[in-house]
Amino acid sequence: MFAIIAAVIFGLALILDWADATVSDAFTPQTLLMAGLLCIALHLAGIGASTKWRGRRR
């Protein structure tokens, strides 16, 4: 789930960077980049995983 959120945030940061738009000081491309990296780190740490792996039953 966090990987999808990070992809959306990275896409938004890229669009803002290409358009050279300034929404506000809180939503600069660098801030969105850091938010995306945080989501990727949480995803890699296993936070927010929806499935629980239990192994195979025989």
CYANA upper distance limits for C-alpha pairs under 8 A (distance plus 0.5 A):
  1 MET  CA      5 ILE  CA      7.01
  1 MET  CA     43 HIS  CA      7.87
  1 MET  CA     48 GLY  CA      7.09
  1 MET  CA     49 ALA  CA      7.55
  1 MET  CA     50 SER  CA      8.48
  2 PHE  CA      6 ALA  CA      6.52
  2 PHE  CA     39 CYS  CA      5.71
  2 PHE  CA     40 ILE  CA      6.89
  2 PHE  CA     42 LEU  CA      7.32
  2 PHE  CA     43 HIS  CA      5.73
  2 PHE  CA     48 GLY  CA      7.51
  3 ALA  CA      7 ALA  CA      6.69
  3 ALA  CA     39 CYS  CA      7.00
  3 ALA  CA     40 ILE  CA      6.16
  3 ALA  CA     43 HIS  CA      6.48
  4 ILE  CA      8 VAL  CA      6.87
  5 ILE  CA      9 ILE  CA      6.72
  5 ILE  CA     36 GLY  CA      8.03
  5 ILE  CA     39 CYS  CA      7.48
  6 ALA  CA     10 PHE  CA      6.52
  6 ALA  CA     35 ALA  CA      7.99
  6 ALA  CA     36 GLY  CA      4.90
  6 ALA  CA     37 LEU  CA      7.57
  6 ALA  CA     39 CYS  CA      5.89
  6 ALA  CA     40 ILE  CA      6.65
  7 ALA  CA     11 GLY  CA      6.61
  7 ALA  CA     36 GLY  CA      7.71
  8 VAL  CA     12 LEU  CA      6.69
  9 ILE  CA     13 ALA  CA      6.64
  9 ILE  CA     32 LEU  CA      6.65
  9 ILE  CA     33 LEU  CA      7.86
  9 ILE  CA     35 ALA  CA      7.84
  9 ILE  CA     36 GLY  CA      6.14
 10 PHE  CA     14 LEU  CA      6.64
 10 PHE  CA     32 LEU  CA      7.34
 10 PHE  CA     33 LEU  CA      6.72
 10 PHE  CA     36 GLY  CA      6.47
 11 GLY  CA     15 ILE  CA      6.73
 12 LEU  CA     16 LEU  CA      6.67
 12 LEU  CA     32 LEU  CA      8.27
 13 ALA  CA     17 ASP  CA      6.57
 13 ALA  CA     28 THR  CA      7.99
 13 ALA  CA     29 PRO  CA      5.12
 13 ALA  CA     30 GLN  CA      8.14
 13 ALA  CA     32 LEU  CA      6.17
 13 ALA  CA     33 LEU  CA      7.09
 14 LEU  CA     18 TRP  CA      6.59
 14 LEU  CA     29 PRO  CA      7.59
 15 ILE  CA     19 ALA  CA      6.52
 16 LEU  CA     20 ASP  CA      6.33
 16 LEU  CA     21 ALA  CA      5.91
 16 LEU  CA     22 THR  CA      7.97
 16 LEU  CA     28 THR  CA      8.27
 16 LEU  CA     29 PRO  CA      6.91
 17 ASP  CA     21 ALA  CA      7.35
 17 ASP  CA     29 PRO  CA      6.55
 22 THR  CA     27 PHE  CA      8.32
 22 THR  CA     28 THR  CA      7.38
 23 VAL  CA     27 PHE  CA      6.76
 23 VAL  CA     28 THR  CA      7.81
 24 SER  CA     28 THR  CA      7.43
 26 ALA  CA     31 THR  CA      7.48
 27 PHE  CA     31 THR  CA      6.50
 27 PHE  CA     32 LEU  CA      6.86
 28 THR  CA     32 LEU  CA      6.85
 29 PRO  CA     33 LEU  CA      6.52
 30 GLN  CA     34 MET  CA      6.82
 31 THR  CA     35 ALA  CA      6.80
 32 LEU  CA     36 GLY  CA      6.58
 33 LEU  CA     37 LEU  CA      6.69
 34 MET  CA     38 LEU  CA      6.65
 35 ALA  CA     39 CYS  CA      6.84
 36 GLY  CA     40 ILE  CA      6.77
 37 LEU  CA     41 ALA  CA      6.62
 38 LEU  CA     42 LEU  CA      6.71
 39 CYS  CA     43 HIS  CA      6.60
 40 ILE  CA     44 LEU  CA      6.65
 41 ALA  CA     45 ALA  CA      6.62
 42 LEU  CA     46 GLY  CA      6.91
 42 LEU  CA     47 ILE  CA      5.91
 42 LEU  CA     48 GLY  CA      8.27
 43 HIS  CA     47 ILE  CA      6.24
 43 HIS  CA     48 GLY  CA      7.50
 43 HIS  CA     49 ALA  CA      8.11
